[in-house]
Amino acid sequence: MVGASAGQVVFLLVAGVVAGAVNAVAGGGSLLVFPALLAVGLNPLAANVTNSVAQWPGYVGIVAGNRRELVGQRRRIVRTSIAAALGSVVGCILLLTLPASVFDAVVPVLVIAASILMALAPRLKRWIGTPGDGTAGERDRALLLPTMFLAGVYGGYFGGALGVILISTLSLLAHDRLVRLNALKGVLSLVAASVTVVIFALRAPVDWVAVAVLAPTTLLGGYVGARVARRLPEKVLRWCVVLLGLAVGVYLLVT
Protein backbone atom coordinates (compact mmCIF):
# COMPACT_ATOMS: atom_id res chain seq x y z
CA MET A 1 0.00 0.00 0.00
CA VAL A 2 2.99 2.30 0.52
CA GLY A 3 3.41 4.40 -2.61
CA ALA A 4 -0.15 3.78 -3.75
CA SER A 5 -1.42 5.99 -6.55
CA ALA A 6 -4.11 8.62 -6.07
CA GLY A 7 -6.50 6.41 -8.02
CA GLN A 8 -5.91 3.49 -5.65
CA VAL A 9 -6.53 5.71 -2.62
CA VAL A 10 -9.81 7.01 -4.08
CA PHE A 11 -10.78 3.42 -4.93
CA LEU A 12 -10.33 2.38 -1.28
CA LEU A 13 -12.17 5.46 -0.01
CA VAL A 14 -15.23 4.61 -2.09
CA ALA A 15 -15.02 0.94 -1.11
CA GLY A 16 -14.92 1.93 2.57
CA VAL A 17 -18.04 4.12 2.39
CA VAL A 18 -20.05 1.51 0.49
CA ALA A 19 -18.88 -1.32 2.75
CA GLY A 20 -19.81 0.59 5.90
CA ALA A 21 -23.30 1.27 4.57
CA VAL A 22 -23.81 -2.32 3.42
CA ASN A 23 -22.70 -3.64 6.81
CA ALA A 24 -25.32 -1.47 8.48
CA VAL A 25 -28.16 -2.44 6.15
CA ALA A 26 -27.53 -6.16 5.70
CA GLY A 27 -24.00 -7.26 6.60
CA GLY A 28 -21.30 -8.56 4.28
CA GLY A 29 -19.79 -5.21 3.36
CA SER A 30 -16.33 -6.32 4.41
CA LEU A 31 -16.27 -8.57 1.35
CA LEU A 32 -16.25 -5.42 -0.74
CA VAL A 33 -13.10 -4.18 0.99
CA PHE A 34 -11.26 -7.52 0.92
CA PRO A 35 -10.99 -7.74 -2.90
CA ALA A 36 -10.30 -4.00 -3.03
CA LEU A 37 -7.25 -4.53 -0.82
CA LEU A 38 -6.12 -7.42 -3.02
CA ALA A 39 -6.50 -5.15 -6.04
CA VAL A 40 -4.12 -2.54 -4.61
CA GLY A 41 -1.41 -5.14 -4.01
CA LEU A 42 -1.87 -6.70 -0.56
CA ASN A 43 -1.42 -10.47 -0.18
CA PRO A 44 -4.47 -12.45 1.06
CA LEU A 45 -3.39 -12.69 4.71
CA ALA A 46 -2.51 -9.00 4.93
CA ALA A 47 -5.74 -8.09 3.13
CA ASN A 48 -7.77 -10.23 5.55
CA VAL A 49 -6.33 -8.79 8.76
CA THR A 50 -6.21 -5.23 7.41
CA ASN A 51 -9.84 -5.54 6.37
CA SER A 52 -10.83 -6.72 9.85
CA VAL A 53 -9.06 -3.83 11.56
CA ALA A 54 -10.38 -1.23 9.09
CA GLN A 55 -14.00 -2.29 9.62
CA TRP A 56 -13.96 -1.40 13.34
CA PRO A 57 -14.91 2.29 12.99
CA GLY A 58 -17.75 1.33 10.69
CA TYR A 59 -19.27 -0.83 13.41
CA VAL A 60 -18.98 2.10 15.83
CA GLY A 61 -21.00 4.14 13.34
CA ILE A 62 -23.61 1.39 13.07
CA VAL A 63 -24.05 1.21 16.84
CA ALA A 64 -24.28 5.02 17.09
CA GLY A 65 -26.90 5.12 14.37
CA ASN A 66 -28.96 2.36 16.03
CA ARG A 67 -29.00 3.60 19.64
CA ARG A 68 -32.79 3.83 19.74
CA GLU A 69 -33.24 0.21 18.64
CA LEU A 70 -30.88 -1.04 21.36
CA VAL A 71 -33.05 0.21 24.21
CA GLY A 72 -34.36 -2.66 26.34
CA GLN A 73 -31.83 -5.20 25.05
CA ARG A 74 -29.15 -4.83 27.74
CA ARG A 75 -29.26 -8.37 29.10
CA ARG A 76 -29.25 -9.93 25.65
CA ILE A 77 -26.44 -7.61 24.52
CA VAL A 78 -24.21 -8.55 27.48
CA ARG A 79 -24.72 -12.31 27.15
CA THR A 80 -24.32 -12.53 23.40
CA SER A 81 -21.36 -10.12 23.42
CA ILE A 82 -19.43 -12.29 25.86
CA ALA A 83 -20.06 -15.36 23.70
CA ALA A 84 -19.05 -13.53 20.52
CA ALA A 85 -15.90 -12.12 22.12
CA LEU A 86 -14.73 -15.52 23.34
CA GLY A 87 -15.38 -17.00 19.92
CA SER A 88 -13.46 -14.19 18.23
CA VAL A 89 -10.39 -14.94 20.35
CA VAL A 90 -10.51 -18.56 19.20
CA GLY A 91 -10.98 -17.51 15.57
CA CYS A 92 -8.01 -15.15 15.66
CA ILE A 93 -5.81 -17.88 17.12
CA LEU A 94 -6.91 -20.27 14.35
CA LEU A 95 -6.12 -17.69 11.68
CA LEU A 96 -2.62 -17.09 12.98
CA THR A 97 -1.75 -20.75 13.56
CA LEU A 98 -3.55 -22.91 10.96
CA PRO A 99 -3.29 -23.03 7.15
CA ALA A 100 -5.86 -20.77 5.53
CA SER A 101 -7.25 -23.66 3.48
CA VAL A 102 -8.54 -25.40 6.62
CA PHE A 103 -11.23 -22.84 7.33
CA ASP A 104 -11.60 -21.10 3.97
CA ALA A 105 -12.95 -24.31 2.45
CA VAL A 106 -16.15 -24.08 4.51
CA VAL A 107 -16.68 -20.30 4.40
CA PRO A 108 -18.84 -20.29 1.21
CA VAL A 109 -21.03 -23.05 2.62
CA LEU A 110 -21.52 -21.15 5.90
CA VAL A 111 -22.49 -17.92 4.15
CA ILE A 112 -24.91 -19.56 1.71
CA ALA A 113 -26.48 -21.64 4.51
CA ALA A 114 -26.95 -18.53 6.64
CA SER A 115 -28.63 -16.71 3.75
CA ILE A 116 -31.03 -19.59 3.12
CA LEU A 117 -31.76 -19.69 6.85
CA MET A 118 -32.62 -15.99 6.73
CA ALA A 119 -35.00 -16.51 3.81
CA LEU A 120 -36.78 -19.36 5.60
CA ALA A 121 -36.79 -17.74 9.05
CA PRO A 122 -40.49 -16.63 9.06
CA ARG A 123 -41.67 -20.13 8.10
CA LEU A 124 -39.29 -21.78 10.57
CA LYS A 125 -40.49 -19.49 13.34
CA ARG A 126 -44.07 -20.61 12.74
CA TRP A 127 -42.90 -24.21 12.89
CA ILE A 128 -40.74 -24.01 16.04
CA GLY A 129 -43.02 -21.69 18.00
CA THR A 130 -43.39 -18.06 19.01
CA PRO A 131 -41.97 -16.07 21.95
CA GLY A 132 -45.07 -17.00 23.93
CA ASP A 133 -44.36 -20.71 23.51
CA GLY A 134 -42.29 -21.55 26.58
CA THR A 135 -40.76 -24.72 25.18
CA ALA A 136 -39.60 -23.10 21.93
CA GLY A 137 -38.36 -19.99 23.75
CA GLU A 138 -36.25 -21.94 26.22
CA ARG A 139 -34.79 -24.11 23.46
CA ASP A 140 -33.89 -21.09 21.33
CA ARG A 141 -32.26 -19.26 24.24
CA ALA A 142 -30.17 -22.38 24.92
CA LEU A 143 -28.98 -22.37 21.31
CA LEU A 144 -28.38 -18.64 21.00
CA LEU A 145 -25.17 -18.32 23.02
CA PRO A 146 -23.35 -21.34 21.49
CA THR A 147 -24.35 -20.05 18.06
CA MET A 148 -22.97 -16.59 18.84
CA PHE A 149 -19.73 -18.21 20.02
CA LEU A 150 -19.39 -20.06 16.69
CA ALA A 151 -20.20 -16.86 14.81
CA GLY A 152 -17.43 -15.16 16.78
CA VAL A 153 -15.00 -17.92 15.75
CA TYR A 154 -15.94 -17.28 12.13
CA GLY A 155 -15.56 -13.52 12.57
CA GLY A 156 -12.15 -13.84 14.18
CA TYR A 157 -10.89 -16.05 11.37
CA PHE A 158 -12.55 -14.43 8.37
CA GLY A 159 -14.83 -11.48 9.02
CA GLY A 160 -16.41 -11.35 5.57
CA ALA A 161 -20.20 -11.72 5.76
CA LEU A 162 -20.16 -12.06 9.55
CA GLY A 163 -23.13 -9.70 9.63
CA VAL A 164 -25.12 -12.02 7.37
CA ILE A 165 -24.50 -14.96 9.69
CA LEU A 166 -25.31 -12.92 12.80
CA ILE A 167 -28.58 -11.44 11.56
CA SER A 168 -29.69 -14.79 10.10
CA THR A 169 -29.23 -16.69 13.35
CA LEU A 170 -30.57 -13.86 15.51
CA SER A 171 -33.73 -13.66 13.43
CA LEU A 172 -34.38 -17.34 14.06
CA LEU A 173 -33.39 -17.63 17.72
CA ALA A 174 -33.86 -14.23 19.39
CA HIS A 175 -37.59 -13.61 18.73
CA ASP A 176 -37.74 -9.87 18.16
CA ARG A 177 -38.40 -7.35 15.41
CA LEU A 178 -35.78 -7.49 12.69
CA VAL A 179 -34.85 -3.82 13.01
CA ARG A 180 -33.93 -4.41 16.69
CA LEU A 181 -31.98 -7.54 15.84
CA ASN A 182 -30.18 -5.63 13.11
CA ALA A 183 -29.05 -3.15 15.77
CA LEU A 184 -27.88 -6.03 17.99
CA LYS A 185 -26.00 -7.43 14.99
CA GLY A 186 -24.09 -4.13 14.86
CA VAL A 187 -23.08 -4.43 18.53
CA LEU A 188 -21.90 -8.02 18.11
CA SER A 189 -19.96 -7.09 14.97
CA LEU A 190 -18.28 -4.30 16.94
CA VAL A 191 -17.39 -6.72 19.75
CA ALA A 192 -15.86 -9.23 17.35
CA ALA A 193 -14.00 -6.49 15.50
CA SER A 194 -12.63 -5.06 18.76
CA VAL A 195 -11.09 -8.43 19.64
CA THR A 196 -9.50 -8.76 16.21
CA VAL A 197 -8.11 -5.21 16.34
CA VAL A 198 -6.26 -5.95 19.58
CA ILE A 199 -4.91 -9.35 18.52
CA PHE A 200 -4.06 -8.47 14.92
CA ALA A 201 -2.38 -5.21 15.95
CA LEU A 202 0.03 -7.25 18.05
CA ARG A 203 0.56 -10.36 15.92
CA ALA A 204 -0.60 -9.91 12.30
CA PRO A 205 0.74 -8.06 9.21
CA VAL A 206 -1.74 -5.17 9.26
CA ASP A 207 -1.20 -2.49 6.60
CA TRP A 208 -1.78 0.60 8.72
CA VAL A 209 -1.68 2.99 5.75
CA ALA A 210 -4.65 1.17 4.24
CA VAL A 211 -6.40 1.23 7.63
CA ALA A 212 -5.89 5.00 7.82
CA VAL A 213 -7.55 5.38 4.41
CA LEU A 214 -10.46 3.02 5.08
CA ALA A 215 -11.33 3.63 8.73
CA PRO A 216 -12.94 7.10 8.42
CA THR A 217 -14.98 6.06 5.39
CA THR A 218 -16.33 2.87 7.00
CA LEU A 219 -17.36 5.00 10.00
CA LEU A 220 -19.26 7.41 7.75
CA GLY A 221 -20.83 4.62 5.72
CA GLY A 222 -21.84 2.69 8.84
CA TYR A 223 -23.59 5.66 10.43
CA VAL A 224 -25.46 6.62 7.27
CA GLY A 225 -26.36 3.01 6.50
CA ALA A 226 -27.76 2.46 9.99
CA ARG A 227 -30.15 5.38 9.57
CA VAL A 228 -31.23 4.08 6.18
CA ALA A 229 -31.82 0.58 7.59
CA ARG A 230 -34.12 2.02 10.26
CA ARG A 231 -36.49 3.26 7.55
CA LEU A 232 -36.59 0.07 5.48
CA PRO A 233 -39.64 -2.22 5.81
CA GLU A 234 -38.76 -5.47 7.59
CA LYS A 235 -39.44 -7.58 4.50
CA VAL A 236 -37.17 -5.40 2.36
CA LEU A 237 -34.40 -5.55 4.96
CA ARG A 238 -34.71 -9.34 5.17
CA TRP A 239 -34.38 -9.82 1.43
CA CYS A 240 -31.48 -7.38 1.22
CA VAL A 241 -29.69 -9.70 3.64
CA VAL A 242 -30.67 -12.85 1.72
CA LEU A 243 -29.65 -11.60 -1.71
CA LEU A 244 -26.39 -10.07 -0.53
CA GLY A 245 -25.52 -13.22 1.39
CA LEU A 246 -26.10 -15.44 -1.62
CA ALA A 247 -23.99 -13.14 -3.76
CA VAL A 248 -21.19 -13.25 -1.19
CA GLY A 249 -21.35 -17.05 -1.01
CA VAL A 250 -21.12 -17.43 -4.77
CA TYR A 251 -18.23 -14.96 -4.86
CA LEU A 252 -16.33 -17.05 -2.32
CA LEU A 253 -17.04 -20.26 -4.23
CA VAL A 254 -15.58 -18.98 -7.49
CA THR A 255 -12.51 -17.19 -6.09
MOMOFEN-V759354 format. One record per residue. SS is DSSP state (2 for helix, 1 for strand, 0 for the rest). BURIAL is I if it has 16 or more other ideal C-beta (glycine too) atoms within 10 Angstrom, else O. Layout:
ss=SS burial=BURIAL
ss=SS burial=BURIAL
This chain:
ss=0 burial=I
ss=0 burial=O
ss=0 burial=O
ss=0 burial=I
ss=0 burial=O
ss=2 burial=O
ss=2 burial=O
ss=2 burial=I
ss=2 burial=O
ss=2 burial=O
ss=2 burial=I
ss=2 burial=I
ss=2 burial=O
ss=2 burial=O
ss=2 burial=I
ss=2 burial=I
ss=2 burial=I
ss=2 burial=I
ss=2 burial=I
ss=2 burial=I
ss=2 burial=I
ss=2 burial=I
ss=2 burial=I
ss=2 burial=I
ss=2 burial=I
ss=0 burial=I
ss=0 burial=I
ss=0 burial=I
ss=0 burial=I
ss=2 burial=I
ss=2 burial=I
ss=2 burial=I
ss=2 burial=I
ss=2 burial=I
ss=2 burial=O
ss=2 burial=I
ss=2 burial=I
ss=2 burial=I
ss=2 burial=O
ss=0 burial=I
ss=0 burial=O
ss=0 burial=I
ss=0 burial=O
ss=2 burial=O
ss=2 burial=O
ss=2 burial=I
ss=2 burial=I
ss=2 burial=I
ss=2 burial=I
ss=2 burial=I
ss=2 burial=I
ss=2 burial=I
ss=2 burial=I
ss=2 burial=I
ss=0 burial=I
ss=2 burial=I
ss=2 burial=I
ss=2 burial=I
ss=2 burial=I
ss=2 burial=I
ss=2 burial=I
ss=2 burial=I
ss=2 burial=I
ss=2 burial=O
ss=2 burial=I
ss=0 burial=I
ss=2 burial=O
ss=2 burial=O
ss=2 burial=I
ss=2 burial=I
ss=0 burial=O
ss=0 burial=O
ss=0 burial=I
ss=2 burial=O
ss=2 burial=O
ss=2 burial=I
ss=2 burial=I
ss=2 burial=O
ss=2 burial=O
ss=2 burial=I
ss=2 burial=I
ss=2 burial=O
ss=2 burial=I
ss=2 burial=I
ss=2 burial=I
ss=2 burial=I
ss=2 burial=I
ss=2 burial=I
ss=2 burial=I
ss=2 burial=I
ss=2 burial=I
ss=2 burial=I
ss=2 burial=O
ss=2 burial=I
ss=2 burial=I
ss=2 burial=O
ss=2 burial=O
ss=0 burial=O
ss=0 burial=O
ss=2 burial=O
ss=2 burial=O
ss=2 burial=O
ss=2 burial=I
ss=2 burial=O
ss=2 burial=O
ss=2 burial=O
ss=2 burial=I
ss=2 burial=I
ss=2 burial=O
ss=2 burial=I
ss=2 burial=I
ss=2 burial=I
ss=2 burial=O
ss=2 burial=I
ss=2 burial=I
ss=2 burial=O
ss=2 burial=I
ss=2 burial=I
ss=2 burial=I
ss=2 burial=O
ss=2 burial=I
ss=2 burial=O
ss=2 burial=O
ss=2 burial=O
ss=2 burial=I
ss=2 burial=O
ss=2 burial=O
ss=2 burial=I
ss=0 burial=I
ss=0 burial=O
ss=0 burial=O
ss=0 burial=O
ss=0 burial=O
ss=2 burial=O
ss=2 burial=O
ss=2 burial=I
ss=2 burial=I
ss=2 burial=O
ss=2 burial=O
ss=2 burial=I
ss=2 burial=O
ss=2 burial=O
ss=2 burial=O
ss=2 burial=I
ss=2 burial=I
ss=2 burial=O
ss=2 burial=I
ss=2 burial=I
ss=2 burial=I
ss=2 burial=I
ss=2 burial=I
ss=2 burial=I
ss=2 burial=I
ss=2 burial=I
ss=2 burial=I
ss=2 burial=I
ss=2 burial=I
ss=0 burial=I
ss=0 burial=I
ss=0 burial=I
ss=0 burial=I
ss=2 burial=I
ss=2 burial=I
ss=2 burial=I
ss=2 burial=I
ss=2 burial=I
ss=2 burial=I
ss=2 burial=I
ss=2 burial=I
ss=2 burial=I
ss=2 burial=I
ss=2 burial=I
ss=2 burial=I
ss=0 burial=I
ss=0 burial=I
ss=0 burial=I
ss=0 burial=O
ss=2 burial=I
ss=2 burial=I
ss=2 burial=I
ss=2 burial=I
ss=2 burial=I
ss=2 burial=I
ss=2 burial=I
ss=2 burial=I
ss=2 burial=I
ss=2 burial=I
ss=2 burial=I
ss=2 burial=I
ss=2 burial=I
ss=2 burial=I
ss=2 burial=I
ss=2 burial=I
ss=2 burial=I
ss=2 burial=I
ss=2 burial=I
ss=2 burial=I
ss=2 burial=O
ss=2 burial=I
ss=2 burial=I
ss=2 burial=O
ss=2 burial=O
ss=2 burial=O
ss=0 burial=I
ss=0 burial=O
ss=0 burial=I
ss=0 burial=I
ss=2 burial=O
ss=2 burial=O
ss=2 burial=I
ss=2 burial=I
ss=2 burial=O
ss=2 burial=I
ss=2 burial=I
ss=2 burial=I
ss=2 burial=I
ss=2 burial=I
ss=2 burial=I
ss=2 burial=I
ss=2 burial=I
ss=2 burial=I
ss=2 burial=I
ss=2 burial=I
ss=2 burial=I
ss=2 burial=I
ss=2 burial=I
ss=2 burial=I
ss=2 burial=O
ss=2 burial=I
ss=2 burial=I
ss=2 burial=O
ss=0 burial=I
ss=0 burial=O
ss=2 burial=O
ss=2 burial=O
ss=2 burial=O
ss=2 burial=I
ss=2 burial=I
ss=2 burial=O
ss=2 burial=I
ss=2 burial=I
ss=2 burial=I
ss=2 burial=O
ss=2 burial=I
ss=2 burial=I
ss=2 burial=I
ss=2 burial=O
ss=2 burial=I
ss=2 burial=I
ss=2 burial=O
ss=2 burial=I
ss=2 burial=I
ss=2 burial=O
ss=2 burial=O
ss=0 burial=O
